[in-house]
Amino acid sequence: MLRVGSKAACMACRNLVSTNMGIRFRVPLQKLHPLSRAIHHRYSGNTNPQRPPHRTAARYFTSMSRLPMRPPKPPPGSGGRGYQQQRNFWMVRLAARLLRLRYILLGTAVGGGYTAKKTYEEWKDMLPDFSEYNWIIPDFVWELSEQIDFDKLAKALPEIEEIAKLLPDMDKIGENFTFLKSLLSSETSGDPQLKATDSSAAAAHDASDKQYKKSSDKEKIDQLQEELLRTQLKYQRMLERLEKENKELRKVVLQKDDKGIHQRKVKKSLIDLYSEVLDILSDYDANYNTQDHLPRVVVVGDQSAGKTSVLEMIAQARIFPRGSGEMMTRSPVKVTLSEGPHHVALFKDSGREFDLTKEEDLAALRHEIELRMRKSVKEGQTVSSETISLSVKGPGIQRMVLVDLPGVISTVTAGMASDTKETIFSISKAYMQNPNAIILCIQDGSVDAERSIVTDLVSQMDPQGKRTIFVLTKVDLAEKNLASPSRIQQIVEGKLFPMKALGYFAVVTGKGSNAESIDSIKDYEEDFFQNSRLLRDGMLKAHQVTTKNLSLAVSDCFWKMVRESVEQQADVFKASRFNLETEWKNNYPRLRELDRNELYEKAKNEILDEVISLSQVTPQHWEAILQKKLWERVSTHVIENIYLPAAQTMDSGTFNTTVDIKLKQWTDKQLPHKALEVAWETLQEEFARFMAEYKGKDQDDIFDKLKEAVKDESIKRHKWNERAMDSLRVIQHNALEDRSITDKPQWDAAIQFMEETLQSRLKDTESVIRDMVGPDWKQRWLNWKNRTPDQHVRNETKNELERLLKLHDDHTAYLANDEVTTVRKNLEGRGVEVDPVLIKDTWHQLYRRHFLQKALSHCNLCKRGFYYYQRHFVDSELECNDVVLFWRIQRMLVITANTLRQQLTNTEVRRLEKNVKEVLDDFGEDTERKIHLITGRRVQLAEDLKKVREIQEKLEAFIEALHKEK
């Protein structure tokens, strides 16, 4: 039984008085009626009436909700002796209940009178706390005071006559109060007349049992309760009107503050400073390998449980992409909520503000979030651990940092990666294992509780429930669909799930339509709970419902956790900074602490210097290397396909005709392409050579991988100007058509070129023959080497073919079939079995050596043949057409090298330099590539040191601002 003056009655009185006063905090104990204060101290166990009782942890989640609550029904009577004893105290119980209701109404009248008597100066004190705007008060505080019409505010307050109209008949209250006061004094004083009073009350009850039936008692109690509910609703409307005006005043202040920020220096809010620290930590270590124990509100729940809807109600805007049954949250989204004059949202890495009061901006914001999520997901995956940072500001928004995580799933469906379930679990655990993280566990109330997965996960990470807040969503559907509403009561009392929590909340986040506005959802939520039997029957408490109460509770818990842990975390990073600085001093005492971006800029400048040095290469150097490389590339074709076929004809006219035809075909099809390839390769080699020479001076080897990647990518992107090929073909064709050697030095140069070329080919041919026949007798005796069976056969074949050449010195380049047969039979006669193909292959190398030796001898004779060439002695025995051919080739090489050099220095070097700059710019924007190309302990140590210093500085600035706010 609830006794008159009990602790519960006193607490109800205090709560209602504070509600009627329109103040969001509890009424101090000293402001209560003396009788109420004395009763309160008696039942609270507080011996000192001047000191309020200790505030417990449960009061963190106590809300100033104004939703109606029906008192519990009296238990039905029962027969027998026990019932006769209860009848003896019937009048006392009725008096206690009536006194409780009347006392509450009396407290209401006292509170209303106290509110009406507020003075002008006291109402000014009730304005929002401007302490955080002290830095701008000297400039505009007087202007602000002129803008606020305090007279208008005073007139908006309820008059004493209005309050009197709302109250019941005070005369009737006085009559009942006189009777009840006598009963109360008898009970509390322990007067011996108590028994007489009880017996007389029982006799009176027996005498009038037929007159006061249970039905009439119930009707009277219901009538009094309805009267109380109407009174509360009227006061609730007054308080809502005052809150709205208070919100408008705060908006004026914030707008004035916003203008002052632009006129003066930029001062970030407390929550923005804290959010910056979390962003730096996220960039520093996405895997949470560091000791990052800074508080966050981590929102977890099963897929489609209503996580996004709860967040949107807290943020007061429909900011997240939505889908019917489809996974929409594919990566963590960090939302920083703060108060501001305008309802806007912006990303950390973008300057665009999205106006959340405009539907087109809301649609654009949702689209941008969806694009960022899909971009963060790597190919072949479904979810990502990359965090998207979003800031939301607006009037009346609670300050906190929330992280929305992908919904926990039980089954991987078609279209998802096979490891999606495990990835979501690992991401959720990484955030929840932070000992200071507040876990906002979202549970769908419209589905069976046994289908939930997230509660098991949360209970593993926080088994004691010291940092978990449980939220039951879709309570309207749950009340409608569940056969036993008491199941909802079991959930919010923590008796159904195997998990513990700091607090339990029940919310409604709309009717399921994506087109609903936040205001309409709020109205629907309030209407539902006001009419819900969950509240009327006492299954839910008033402070456990609505997203507004949830937001206040989470914000209080968040800031409590921040104040308790932030200084300890600052000390952790301070110690980490000291350790990193000590390691740097011991390992790199003479080097500056350059992070990866600074090192990249240094390497970029070095590479650009090396590219510019290409323009300083002399023309003589370009032409020499171009001519040499071009001849190396085309020499085989000239000797094998042009010179040897023509020279083996043994006829001067046939030689010149064959040479002219083959040169024309070569120039039209292959030579220009080969020349451009040689020029491009030469440019690459010179570029690489300059980079290597620069490295030998003062370059850091930490740039080697980056420079190699830049060189390869630049060369890959570079495309030679193909329009120069046509002009180059004409120049080469004209050079090869010219047969006129004008002077003796040119003749001697051609002779020397031909001699060097033939000697080089002869040397190569002899090397091939040695490999075919194996070691000679000298190597076999001195080096203990033996011939293989194949080499033995080759050697015997070689000896037989050499005898044939001695007999026919002017033999043609090819063996006749009868000659092959003769050679094979001669070898078989000596016991050597040989294949005809092997005979021809051996003959090719032997004849090649024989021909080159004869050509070299002829070249020596032609050294004195310039006189006959100049006089055009065609019938002379000394014919030097092969010398003229090599002069034509040599002249073509010189002219081609000169042409390519001009194209290189005038066009291609500059284009290569432009490509290098573009590649460096692209690499500079690709963070992953920079991490891959600039690596090493030195780089990582500098990176860690920079980040830890930045984190420590941001934390210290935040702690300083936090102390100022206190």
C-alpha positions, 0 to 999 in steps of 0.5 A: 500500500502507498502510504500518505507522505511516503517517499514515492508520493514525495517524488511524484510531487517533486517531479510534477512541481518541476514539470509545471514550473517549465524547468528542465531540472529538478526542483531543489529540495529547499523549494518544497513545502516544509511538510513535503521536505520533512516527509522526504527526509524521513523516508529517504534516510537522510539525517541532514535536512539541508543536504539532498540525498545521494544521486544514484546512477539510475537518475542519468536516464530519468527524463522530464517526460510529460506523458500521462501515467495511470496509477496501478489498480487496487488489488481485488478483494478476497473473502475470509478473515484476511479480507475482514482485516483488510476492511478494517483499513479500508478508510485509511487506504482510501484516505491515503490515496485521496490525500496523494491525489489532492497533495499532488494537486496542491503541489501543482498549485504551489508550483504554478503560483511559484512560477507566476511570481517569477520576477523579471530578473529571474526569468532573465536567468532562465535564458540559455547559458551564454558562458561558451560565448564569452569571447564575443560578448563584449561586442554584441551583448548589449545589441542582443539584450535590446533584440530580446523582448523580455516584456513579451516573454513575461506576458507569454507566461501563465497568469495566476487566474489561468492557473486557478481555472485549471485547478479543482475546487479548493474548498472540497480539497480543504474539507477532505484535507482536514479529515485526512490530516487527523488520520495522518497525525494519528498514524505518524505520532503513534497515538494509542487512539489509532486502534480506536480510529481503525475500529470506528472506521471499520464499523462505519465501513460495515454500516455503509457497505451497501452505500459505498460499493466498489463500482462507485469507488472506481468511478470516483478514482477514474474521475479524479485521474481524468481531471489530473490528466487534463491538467497535465495536458494543459500544462504540457502545452504551456511548457511546449510553447515556452520551449519553442520560444526558448529555442527561437531565442537560442537560434538568435544567439547562435546566429549572432555567434555565427556572424561574429565568427565570420567577422572575427577569428574561427572558434570551433565548438567543443564537439567539433574539436573532439570529432577532429581527434577521432578523424585523425585517429581513423586516418592514423590506424583504421584497424584500431591497433593503437590505444584508441579508447576515446568514447564514441556512440557505436550504433549496432543492430540487426539488418533492417532493425531501424538503426538508420531511423533512430539516428535520423530521429536524433539528427532530426533529418532523413539523411541516410539512403534507404532501401526495402530489405536491402543492405544500405549501410555498407561502411561505418558512418561517423556522424558528429552532432552539434548545435547550430543556427541552421540545420545543415550537414557537410562532409569532412573532406568537402566544403559543400553544405547541405541544407537539411530543410530543403528536400532537394539537398536531402536527396543530394546528401543521401545520394552522396553518402550512397556513392561514397559507400559504394566507392569505399567497397573494394571489388569483390567485397560487399562492405568496407571498414573505411569510415565516412565522416559527416557533420550535422548541425542544427537548433536543439540537436544534442552534442555527441559522436555516433558511428553507424555500422553495417547491420548484422546479418545471419545469412549471406544472400546472393550478390554478397561476398562469401565473407560478408557476415564475418567482415561485419562481425569484425568491424562491429567488434573493432568498434565495440571492444573500445572500453569507453565506447557506448554501445547503442544496441538496436532491436526490432520490436516487430519480430520475434526476439529469438531471431536477434543476433546482435544481442549475443554479440553485444553481451560478448563485448560488454557482459556487465552492461556498463556501457550498453543502452538498449533500444526497442524500435517499432513498438507500435507494431509490437503492441499491435502484433504481439498476443502478450504485450507483457513480452515488451515489458520483459524486453525493456526490463532486461529479462528476455535477452541474455544481456545487461544494459545501463538503460532500456528505451522504447521508440517509434520511428514512423509508419514505415514510409520513406516520405514521412517527415521528422516532425510527422514522425515525432507527432505520431510517436507522441500520440502513440505513447499517450494513447498506448496501454503500455504506459497506462498499464505501467508496463513502460515508464515515462522516461523510457519512451520517445527518441527525445528521451533517448537522445538526452540519455545518450548525450548525457552518458557520452559526455560523462564517459568523455570527461572521465576518460579523455585526460587519461587518453591524452596521457597515453598519447603523450607517452607514445609520442615520447617513445617515438621521439626517442626511437627517432633520435637513436636511429636517425639523429642527422635526418629531419622528420619528414613524413610520407607527403614531405618525402614525396615532394622532395622526390618529385623535385629531384625527378623533375630536375633529372628530366630537365637535365635531358635538355642539356645533352649535347647534339653530338652525344645524341647523334653518336648514341642514336647512330650506334643503336640504330646500326645495332638494330639493323645490322643483322638485316643489312648483312643477312638480307641485303649484302650477303644475298647480293654479294654471293651472285658474283656479278656486279650488275646483279649485285647493284640491282639486288641491293637497290630492290632490297633497300627500297623494300626495307625503307618502305616497310621497316626502316622508319619504324626501327629508327623511331623505336631506337630513338624512343629507347635511347630517350628512355636509357638517357632518362634512366642514366641521368636518374642513376647519376643523380642518385650517386651524388646525394640521393636518398635510396628511399626514393628508388621504387618511386623513381622507377615507377614514375619512369615506367609509367611516363614511358608507358604514357608517352606516344611518339609523334607518328607524323614524323615517320613519313618525312623520315622515310623520305629522308632515308630513301634519298640518303640510300639512293645517293651513290656518289662518294665525293672524296677520299676520306669518305671512301676510307670511312666506308672501307673502315665501316665495312671492315669492322662490320665484316670482322664482327660477323666473322668473329661471331661465325667462328664462335658458332663453329667452335660451339658446333664442333666442341673443344680443339686438341689444345683445350682437350689436353690442357683443360681436360675437356671432351667432345660430345657424340654430336660434336664429334659428328659435327667435327667430322662433317666440318672436315669433309666440307672444308676439303670440298671448299678447298677444291672449289674456292668459288663455290656458291652458297648452297650445296647441290643434292649430289654433293650432299650425298657424296659427303654423307657417303664419305662420312659413312665410309669412316663410320660416321652416320650423319643426317643431310640436314646436319650437313647443310647446317654445317655447310651454311656456317662454313661457307659464311666464314669462307665468304667473310674471309674473302670479303675482308681480303677484297676490302683490303684491296679496295682501300686503293680503289677510290681512283678507279671508282672516281674515274668510273672504270667499270671494266676494271678488275677491281670492283668495289660495289660492296664498299659503295653499299656500306657507304650508302648505309653509313650515310643513311645512319648519319642523316637518320641520327641527325633527324631523330636528334632534332625531333628528340630535343625539339619535341619529345624531351618536352613531351616526356617532361610533361608526362612525368609531371602528370604522373607525379601529380597522379601519384600524389593524389593516390595515397595507396600508391604513395604508401606502396612506393615510399616505404621503410621503418624511417617513413613509418616512424615519421608518419606515426610521430607526426600523427601522434603529435597532432592527436596530442595537440588536438586532445589538449585543445579539447581538454582545455575547452572542456575545462572552460565549459565546466 
